[in-house]
Amino acid sequence: MKSFVAMWIVMVGIFMSATTHAQVSDTLSLTVYFPRSVATIEGDFAGNSARIDSVVHAAKGRELLMVEVKGFASPEGALAFNRRLATRRAENTGGLLRSLLSLPADMVRTQGMGIDQGSVEAYPRLRRSEVVITMAPLPHSSVVPSPIIEPEAVASSVDTIKMAKEVAPPEPTAPMGSSEVSMSVAPLRYPIVALRSNLLLPLLNVGAELPVGDRWSVGLDYYYPWAWRRSDHKNCFQLIFLSAEGRYWLGERHLENRLLGHSVGVYGAWGYFDIEHSWHGHQGHGYSVGADYLFAKSIAKGRLHLEFQIAVGAIWSRGAQCYDVLSRGGHLIRERGHKKNWNYVGPTKVAVSLVLPLFKKVTPKPVSVL
């Protein structure tokens, strides 16, 4: 019995010793910030140099297992451009660390994450790359020199150099007198309303589109080709029409690409017409409902938009008055009791419109990193 107890004590001691010297995985984290639309790392921007130096100092002399880098972009600009930008930011950050740490190419993994969403004030924080360095575990009793962290690199709510407890002491707070590094914040410009005119009916129509959030908009168009009369007065086409629409914009949406890209909409219209051919005509009120597709692109360096639109739907009129004209400039002779109903289903509108967007400029509050 005593032998069994002695053996059990020895086994417990061995287990406790192994637990005491258990190895714990260590990681380092780093955030690198970029100016707007830039993928090149700028050391003097937002304290990048100090944070990179601190992490490199902590990683040297350690056995590194993997470096993972993810790149991000803020929502301004085209979706495809931001995807490429995020990828280049990750690749440039990974290339710099591979050079500083003398790593083989297969040890550094980079990935572009595309657009990261956030409020306008948060945009500067979204233009970044995030790095996680995984190191070989060390025995718990091993002593590892703590990295030298300059005041500019002290952890903050925006970015931090995180280390396992076995590698560094608890995360410090910002000391008194720490200098702040301001992140450049480019002003944003986005449309708040847009005025337009269909170039297929020049100077005979005007419209406006009002964005509601980033994905919806409402519009109003007024057509007034009330002067289309030939000199012999035998034929004319006169029209006054008012159209209202609601529109949904497809694809990735954000402030700066409002009213651009592909969209679908529904509309309703009401108007008055006078159509005459060979001294015989009809007057009355018409109605229309339907759906449309619209594509808008930016031109003139973003100062103007160009819209291409096609609509299908129904047009109808009830009780249109028939009339005759016996001579040029003569009075209309209305045919009593003779009224006509019109019904039509098919294409109802084709437009190529020149659009003047009216912009609002917003400058986010400066963002500082301790």
C-alpha positions in Angstrom: 0.0 0.0 0.0 2.8 2.4 0.9 4.5 1.6 -2.4 1.3 2.4 -4.3 1.0 5.8 -2.5 4.6 6.6 -3.2 4.2 5.8 -6.9 1.0 8.0 -7.1 2.9 10.9 -5.5 5.7 10.6 -8.0 3.2 10.5 -10.9 1.5 13.6 -9.6 4.8 15.4 -9.3 5.8 14.6 -12.8 2.4 15.8 -14.1 2.7 19.1 -12.1 6.2 19.6 -13.4 5.0 19.1 -17.0 2.1 21.5 -16.4 4.4 24.1 -15.0 6.6 23.9 -18.1 3.7 23.7 -20.5 4.2 25.6 -23.7 1.9 28.5 -24.6 1.4 29.8 -28.1 2.5 33.5 -28.5 1.1 36.0 -31.1 1.8 39.6 -32.0 -0.7 41.9 -33.6 -0.2 45.0 -35.7 -2.4 47.5 -37.5 -1.0 49.6 -40.3 -3.0 52.6 -41.5 -3.1 54.2 -45.0 -4.2 57.5 -46.5 -7.2 57.5 -48.7 -6.8 55.6 -52.0 -3.1 54.8 -51.1 -1.6 51.3 -50.8 2.0 52.3 -50.1 3.0 52.2 -46.5 4.0 55.6 -45.2 6.1 55.4 -42.0 5.2 58.9 -40.8 1.5 58.4 -41.2 -0.5 57.7 -38.0 2.5 56.4 -36.2 3.0 53.4 -38.5 6.8 53.4 -38.2 6.8 53.2 -34.4 4.3 50.3 -34.3 6.1 48.4 -37.0 9.5 48.8 -35.3 8.0 47.7 -32.0 6.6 44.5 -33.4 9.7 43.7 -35.4 11.8 44.1 -32.3 9.5 41.7 -30.3 9.5 39.1 -33.1 13.3 39.0 -33.8 15.0 36.2 -32.1 11.8 34.2 -31.9 10.9 31.2 -34.1 8.1 32.5 -36.3 5.5 30.1 -37.6 3.2 32.2 -39.8 2.4 35.9 -40.7 -1.1 36.6 -41.7 -2.1 39.9 -43.2 -5.5 41.2 -44.1 -6.1 44.4 -46.1 -9.2 46.6 -45.9 -10.6 49.7 -47.6 -13.1 52.4 -46.6 -16.4 52.6 -48.6 -15.6 55.6 -50.8 -15.2 55.0 -54.5 -15.9 52.1 -56.8 -16.3 48.6 -55.4 -13.8 47.0 -57.8 -11.2 49.6 -57.1 -11.5 49.2 -53.3 -11.1 45.4 -53.6 -7.9 45.8 -55.5 -6.8 48.5 -53.1 -7.4 46.2 -50.1 -5.4 43.4 -51.7 -2.5 45.7 -52.5 -2.4 47.0 -48.9 -2.2 43.5 -47.6 0.5 42.5 -50.1 2.6 45.6 -49.4 2.4 45.1 -45.6 3.3 41.4 -46.0 6.2 42.2 -48.3 7.6 44.8 -45.8 7.4 42.3 -42.9 8.9 39.5 -44.9 11.9 41.8 -45.7 12.3 43.1 -42.1 12.1 39.6 -40.6 13.9 37.7 -43.4 11.0 35.3 -43.9 10.4 32.9 -46.8 7.5 33.7 -49.1 5.4 30.8 -48.0 5.4 32.0 -44.4 3.5 35.1 -45.2 -0.2 34.9 -46.2 -2.0 38.0 -47.5 -5.6 38.5 -48.2 -7.6 41.5 -49.4 -10.9 41.7 -47.5 -12.4 44.5 -49.6 -14.6 47.2 -48.1 -15.1 47.5 -44.3 -18.3 49.3 -43.3 -18.5 52.1 -40.8 -19.7 55.6 -40.2 -18.2 58.6 -42.1 -16.2 59.5 -39.0 -14.7 56.0 -38.8 -13.5 55.9 -42.4 -9.8 56.7 -41.5 -9.7 53.7 -39.2 -11.1 51.4 -42.0 -8.1 52.1 -44.4 -5.8 49.6 -42.9 -4.1 46.3 -42.9 -4.1 43.9 -39.9 -1.3 41.6 -39.1 -1.1 38.5 -36.8 2.3 36.9 -36.3 2.2 33.4 -34.8 5.4 32.4 -33.0 6.6 29.0 -31.7 5.6 28.5 -28.1 8.1 29.0 -25.3 8.3 27.2 -22.0 6.4 29.2 -19.3 9.6 29.8 -17.4 11.4 31.3 -20.3 12.2 34.9 -20.1 11.6 37.0 -23.2 12.7 40.6 -23.4 9.8 43.0 -23.5 9.6 45.1 -26.7 10.5 48.8 -26.4 7.3 50.7 -27.1 7.7 54.4 -28.0 5.0 56.8 -26.8 3.6 57.0 -30.3 3.1 53.2 -30.3 1.2 53.0 -27.0 -2.0 51.0 -27.3 -5.2 53.0 -27.9 -8.8 52.3 -28.7 -8.0 52.7 -32.4 -5.1 50.2 -32.7 -2.9 48.2 -30.4 0.1 45.8 -30.3 -1.3 42.8 -28.5 1.0 40.2 -27.0 0.4 37.1 -25.0 0.9 37.5 -21.2 4.0 35.3 -21.4 5.7 37.6 -23.9 5.0 41.1 -22.4 3.6 42.7 -19.4 -0.1 43.9 -19.3 -1.0 46.4 -22.0 0.1 49.9 -20.9 -2.1 52.9 -20.8 -1.1 56.1 -22.5 1.4 58.0 -20.3 1.1 61.6 -19.5 2.5 63.8 -22.3 2.2 61.1 -25.0 2.3 62.8 -28.4 -0.6 62.3 -30.7 -0.3 61.4 -34.4 -3.1 62.8 -36.5 -4.5 60.7 -39.3 -5.3 62.7 -42.5 -9.0 62.8 -43.2 -10.0 63.6 -46.7 -13.3 65.4 -47.2 -16.2 63.4 -48.6 -18.5 64.6 -51.3 -21.8 62.9 -52.1 -25.0 64.0 -54.0 -28.0 65.2 -52.1 -30.2 65.8 -55.2 -29.8 65.6 -58.9 -31.4 67.6 -61.8 -31.8 66.0 -65.2 -33.1 66.4 -68.7 -33.8 63.8 -71.4 -31.6 64.7 -74.3 -34.0 62.9 -76.7 -36.5 65.8 -76.0 -34.0 68.7 -75.7 -35.2 71.6 -73.6 -38.7 70.1 -73.4 -38.5 68.3 -70.1 -36.9 68.6 -66.6 -36.6 66.2 -63.7 -35.1 65.7 -60.3 -34.0 62.7 -58.3 -33.7 62.7 -54.5 -31.7 59.9 -52.8 -33.3 58.3 -49.7 -30.4 56.6 -47.9 -27.8 54.9 -50.0 -30.0 52.4 -51.9 -33.3 54.1 -52.6 -34.4 57.3 -54.4 -37.5 59.1 -55.5 -37.9 61.1 -58.7 -40.2 63.5 -60.5 -40.2 64.4 -64.2 -42.1 67.0 -66.1 -42.6 66.8 -69.9 -44.0 69.8 -71.8 -43.5 69.4 -75.6 -46.5 71.7 -76.2 -45.1 73.4 -79.4 -44.8 70.5 -81.8 -47.1 71.9 -84.5 -46.2 71.9 -88.2 -46.5 75.1 -90.2 -49.6 73.8 -92.1 -51.4 73.2 -88.8 -52.6 69.8 -90.2 -50.6 67.8 -87.7 -49.5 68.3 -84.1 -48.4 66.5 -81.0 -48.8 68.4 -77.8 -48.3 67.0 -74.4 -48.0 67.9 -70.7 -47.1 64.9 -68.5 -46.0 64.5 -64.9 -44.3 61.3 -63.8 -43.3 60.2 -60.3 -41.1 57.2 -59.6 -39.5 55.1 -56.8 -36.1 53.5 -57.5 -33.9 50.8 -55.9 -30.2 50.9 -56.6 -28.4 47.6 -57.0 -24.9 46.5 -56.0 -22.6 47.8 -53.3 -23.8 51.1 -52.0 -22.2 53.9 -50.1 -22.4 57.7 -49.9 -20.2 58.6 -52.8 -21.8 56.3 -55.4 -25.3 57.4 -54.7 -27.4 57.7 -57.9 -24.8 55.7 -59.9 -24.8 52.2 -61.3 -27.7 49.9 -62.1 -31.2 50.4 -60.7 -34.8 49.3 -61.2 -37.9 51.3 -60.5 -41.6 51.7 -60.8 -43.5 54.8 -61.9 -46.9 56.4 -62.3 -47.7 59.2 -64.7 -50.6 61.6 -65.6 -51.0 64.1 -68.4 -53.0 65.9 -71.0 -52.6 65.4 -74.7 -53.7 66.9 -78.1 -52.8 64.7 -81.0 -53.8 65.8 -84.5 -53.3 64.3 -87.9 -54.6 65.5 -91.3 -57.1 68.0 -89.6 -58.5 65.3 -87.3 -57.4 64.9 -83.7 -58.1 63.8 -80.1 -57.8 65.7 -76.8 -58.0 64.2 -73.4 -56.2 62.9 -70.3 -53.8 60.0 -70.2 -52.4 57.7 -67.5 -49.5 55.4 -67.4 -47.9 52.9 -64.9 -44.9 50.6 -65.4 -41.4 49.6 -64.4 -38.1 50.6 -65.7 -34.4 49.9 -65.8 -31.8 52.7 -65.5 -28.0 52.7 -65.6 -26.1 55.9 -64.6 -22.4 56.6 -65.0 -20.2 59.4 -63.9 -18.7 61.8 -66.5 -16.7 65.0 -66.5 -14.6 63.9 -63.5 -17.7 63.3 -61.4 -19.3 66.7 -62.0 -22.1 65.2 -64.2 -23.9 61.9 -64.7 -25.3 60.3 -67.8 -28.4 58.1 -67.5 -29.7 55.4 -69.9 -33.3 54.4 -69.2 -36.0 52.1 -70.7 -39.5 51.5 -69.4 -42.3 49.2 -70.1 -45.9 49.5 -68.9 -49.4 50.5 -69.8 -50.9 53.7 -71.2 -54.6 54.4 -71.3 -57.1 57.1 -71.8 -60.8 57.3 -71.2 -63.2 59.5 -73.0 -60.8 61.4 -75.3 -62.6 64.1 -77.3 -62.6 63.7 -81.1 -62.5 66.9 -83.2 -61.9 68.2 -86.8 -60.3 71.4 -88.1 -61.6 72.7 -91.5 -59.0 75.3 -92.2 -55.6 76.5 -91.1 -55.9 78.2 -87.8 -59.7 77.4 -87.7 -61.7 76.5 -84.6 -62.0 73.0 -83.4 -65.2 71.3 -84.3 -65.9 68.7 -81.6 -67.9 65.7 -82.5 -70.6 65.5 -79.8 -71.0 62.1 -78.3 -68.0 60.8 -80.1 -65.3 59.9 -77.6 -62.5 57.4 -77.8 -60.8 55.1 -75.3 -57.1 54.2 -75.8 -55.2 51.3 -74.4 -51.6 50.4 -74.9 -49.2 47.9 -73.3 -45.4 47.8 -74.2 -42.4 50.1 -74.2 -43.4 53.4 -72.7 -40.2 55.4 -72.3 -36.6 55.6 -73.7 -34.3 58.3 -72.2 -30.7 59.4 -72.4 -30.5 62.0 -69.7 -27.8 64.5 -68.7 -27.7 64.8 -65.0 -26.4 67.6 -62.8 -25.9 66.3 -59.2 -25.7 68.8 -56.4 -23.2 67.7 -53.8 -22.7 68.1 -50.1 -19.2 68.2 -48.7 -18.4 66.6 -45.4 -15.1 66.7 -43.6 -14.9 64.0 -40.8 -13.4 65.1 -37.5 -9.6 64.5 -37.3 -8.7 61.1 -35.9 -5.6 60.8 -33.7 -3.6 57.8 -32.6 -1.6 57.9 -29.4 
